[in-house]
Amino acid sequence: MSLEANTVLICPGQGAQRAGGVTDLAATFTELPAAGQRAFALASSITGCDLWRLGLSHDQSDELALRQPSLLQPYLIAWAVAEHASVAERIGPLAYITGHSSGMNSAIALSGAVDLETTLSFAWQCGLNMDRDCTEMPGGLLALVGAGRQAAEAIALQSGAALANHNAPDQTVVGGSFQALDRATALAPEYDGQAVQLRVAGAFHTPSFERSDRQNRELIAALPIADEFTPIIGNHCGQLIDSPRQLRDELSAQYVRPVEWLSALETLHARGVRRYITLGPGNVMAGLVRRYGKTVPERIQIRRISQLSA
């Protein structure tokens, strides 16, 4: 099977992982394709942590450790490379690639914009800065299922939280302190929303990460980006990214502004994309694309990349 050029590859971000979930890739490290073994080995060497072992663990303390941006972001990149490598020969030309939130790191590696080792090091260093904000500005993210953007903005205003993601016409995410999220949870039913706590370490895409954003800008400025790469669709406003300058603009302020995921999906559809291939872990990305697909007249195809190996 060869995928045509109306296809996008979608990489998930923080919150998609689950305890022990790395076994979805392979039963053992040695069963990974060579590119996947290299990706996990590099990520483990850079972070100083055996990320494959951490991904195998069902221990609650390990699951909490994996939520740290400095570990989770390299882990997600390694996962994306390993899963993509398992079916790389079966995938034809891609029109676009994108990533939700920190999934953008996976996207820049798979697009050829930045080499793998550099991307892993970049994600780890940015993650270390973000770890400190997670510790000093404790909080989290709350998905509001069934609540549109206006409802989420009203809930955020009343609770002291902030809009963090606009994921689908009927799903938004707010972020803030745990006290703000408790208030948002109580308010959600008034707006026909169901509140779901996400598995993340902090209130990403809110002002809680202003300090690490300033620190990460130096890393972004120094990032060696190729002149040509598979076009990326950004989270800022669903914009096309096909130059180093545009990619640096996307990465700057990435974690202090909302993820405009619905805009990204609208851009892809407007550009003729009808096949949406999602990487793991989890089914979050497929679910969000499915929600969007219900709003367009023609049928779109949504498949997990693992289905292509059959």
N, C-alpha and C positions, 0 to 999 in steps of 0.2 A: 504493500500500500504506500502510495506517495501522496503526501498532503500538498495541495495546490497553494498558490501564492495569495489566496484570500484567507489565510490562516494566521492567527495570533497565538503565541505561547505566553501563558500567564503564570507568574510566580507568586506564591503566597508570602505573607509577612508574619510578624510576631502574633502569636495567639493560635496559629494553625497547628502547632505541635501538641503531642500528647505523650504521656509516660509510656515508654516501651515502644513507641511508634516507629522507630528506625527499622524494626523487623519488616515493615511494609516494603522496604527496599530490597532486603535480602536476609536470609536466615543467619548468615555469618559474614564477617568482613570480607573473607576470601571469595565469596560468591558475587561480590560487586564487580562490575566491569572495571578494567584497569584504570580508566579515567576517574571512576568513582572512588576507588581505593586511594588514588593520588590526592583527590580533593579532600577526603576525610583525613588523610595523613598530613597534608599541608595545614589544614585548619587546626588539627590537634597540636601540631608543632608550633604554630603561630600563637595559639591561645594558651599553650602549656597545660591543656586538659584533653584527655582522651574523649573526644566528642562522640565517637561511635559507642563506647561503653556507656557514656552518659545517656545517649539516645536509647540504649537497650534497657536501662534501669526503670523499674516501676516504683522505686523508693521515693517517698514524698519529698525528702530533702534534695534528692537529685533532680526531681522534676522542677522544684523551685529554683535550684541552681541554674538549670537550663534556661529559665526565663530571663536571666540577666542578659542585657543586650550584647555585652562583650563575648558571650558564648553563643547565644541563640542566633545572632546574625551570621557569624561564620558557619554555624551548623546548617542554617537554611541554605546558604550558598552551596556547601558541600552536598547537601541533599539534592538540590536542583541539578547540579552537574552530574551526580551519580545517576539520577533518574533519567535525565536527558540522554546520557551516554548509553543507557540500556536499549534505547530505540533510535539512536542517532541515524543509523543507516536506513531506517524506514521513513524518515521525515524528509520531505522535499523542501523546496524554498519556503521560507516564512516571510509573510508581508511585514509583520511587526512582532515585537516582543514587549511585554510590560510586566510590572510587578506592583503588588499592592503594598504600600508603606515600605517596610524594610525589604520586601521582595524586589525592590528596585535594585538592590545590590546583586541579587541573583541575575536580574535582567541585564545589568551592565557586563557581567562576566559572560553570559551565554550569547550576548549580542556581538561580542568581540570588541566592545568599546574599551575595556580594560582587561589585562591578562588576569588569570585566576589568582595567582599568588598575590599580586598587588591588590586585587579586590578583597581578598580575605584579610590582608593586613589592614587595609583601609577600614573595613567593617569592624574589625577588632578594636582598632584605635578609637574610632568614633564611639563604639560601644562602651569602652572604658570611661569616656567622658559622660556618657549617658547613664552608666551605672551609678555615678555619684549623684546625679539628679534624682534617680529612682530612690536612693537612700535618703537624701536630704529633703526631697519634696514628695513624700509617699502619696500614692494614689493609684488609680487604675482607669479602666475603660468599661463602659456599660453599653451593650447593644440594645437599641430600642426597636424591637421587631414589631412591625405594624404601624410604626410612627414615621411620618414623612419629615421632610426638612423643617417645615414651619413648626410642627409640633416639637421636634427636637430642640429647636432654637428657643421656644417658649419654656421648655423644661429646663434647659441650660440656664436661661436667664433667672428663673425662679429658684433654682437649686444652688447656683454658684458654680456649676460645672461649665464646660465649654464644648462646642461642637467639635468633634475630632474626625469623624468620617461621614461622608454621604455615600453610602454603599449601593443603595437601590432605591427605587421610588418609595418603598415601604420599609426600608431599614436604614437607620442612622446609628451613629455611635457618639456618645458624649464621654468626656474625660474630666478628671479632677480629683480632689482629695476624697478620701473614703467617706467623710462626712457629707460632702456634696453629692456623692454617688448614692448614699443612703436616701437623701432627700429626692434625688431624681427617680430612684426606684419607687418611692412612695407616690410620686406625681405621675408616673407612666400610665397607670390605668385611666387616669382622667383624660388622657389623649389617645386612648385605644392602643396603647403600646404595652408590650411585654418586655420587662427588663431582664437582661442576661449578662452576668458578669463574665468578662473575657479573661483568658489565661495569659495575662501580661504583667510586667513588673512595674509599670508606671503609667502616668497619664500622658501617653504619647500624643503628638499633634495638638498640644495645648501650650500655653505660656510656661508650663512647668519646666520646659526644656530650653528656655532661652539661654542659659549659661552654656550648656553643652553645644547648642547651635553656634554660638560665637566661637567656641574653641574648635569646632569641627570645620569651620570655614577655612582655616589655614590648611587642613588636610585636603579639603576639596580643591583649593587653589593649586595644590602641588600634585594632584592626581594626574598621572600621564594617560591621556585619553586619545585613542586612535582617531584619525581624521575621518575614517569611514567605518561604519558598523551597521548592523541590522537596525532599522529605525525603531525607536522606542516611543511609546505613548506615555506621557507623564501624568503624575498624580495632582499636579498643581491646578490644572484646568483642562486636562485631557488634551494637552498640546502635543504636536509632533516634535520629536527630538531626533535630529540627525546631524548634529555638529557638537564639538567639544563645548563651545560656549553655552549652547542650550542645555546640555547635560549638567554643567556646573550650576546653571541657574535652577535646574530642577532639584539638585541635591542640597543647595543652600536653603536654609529655613525649612527643610523637609519635615522636621519634627515639631515645629511650632505653628504650623498651619494645618487646616483640615485636609484629609485625603478626599479629593473630588473623584471618587471612583466611578460614579454614575456618568460623569462627564467623559471619563476615559472610555467607557463602554459605548457611549453615544458617538464619540469620535471614530472608534473602530468600525462601528456599524455604518456610519456615514461614508467611510472610506472603502466600503465594500467587503469588510470581513464578515464571513458567515460560519467559519469554523473556529471554535474557541477551545484550545487544548490547554488543560490545567495540569500543573505540576502539584505534587504533594508537598508536605504532609497534609492529610485531612481533605475534606470535601468542601471547605468554606468557599473557595473561589468558584467551583462549579455551581454551588448553590446561589451565589450572587449573580452569576451570569444567567442562570435559569430564571431568576426573578426578573432580570432585565428582559430576557427573551419573551416574557409574557406581554410586554408592552409594545412589541413590534409586530407588524402584520404577517411577515413571512417567517417561516421556520428557520431557526439557526441550529447548528450542530455543536453540541457540547460534549467533549470527551476528556477523560483523564488520560494522561500520557501513558499510564500503566496499561490501559486497554489496547494500546497500539502494539504492544509486544506480543500479543496473541497471534 
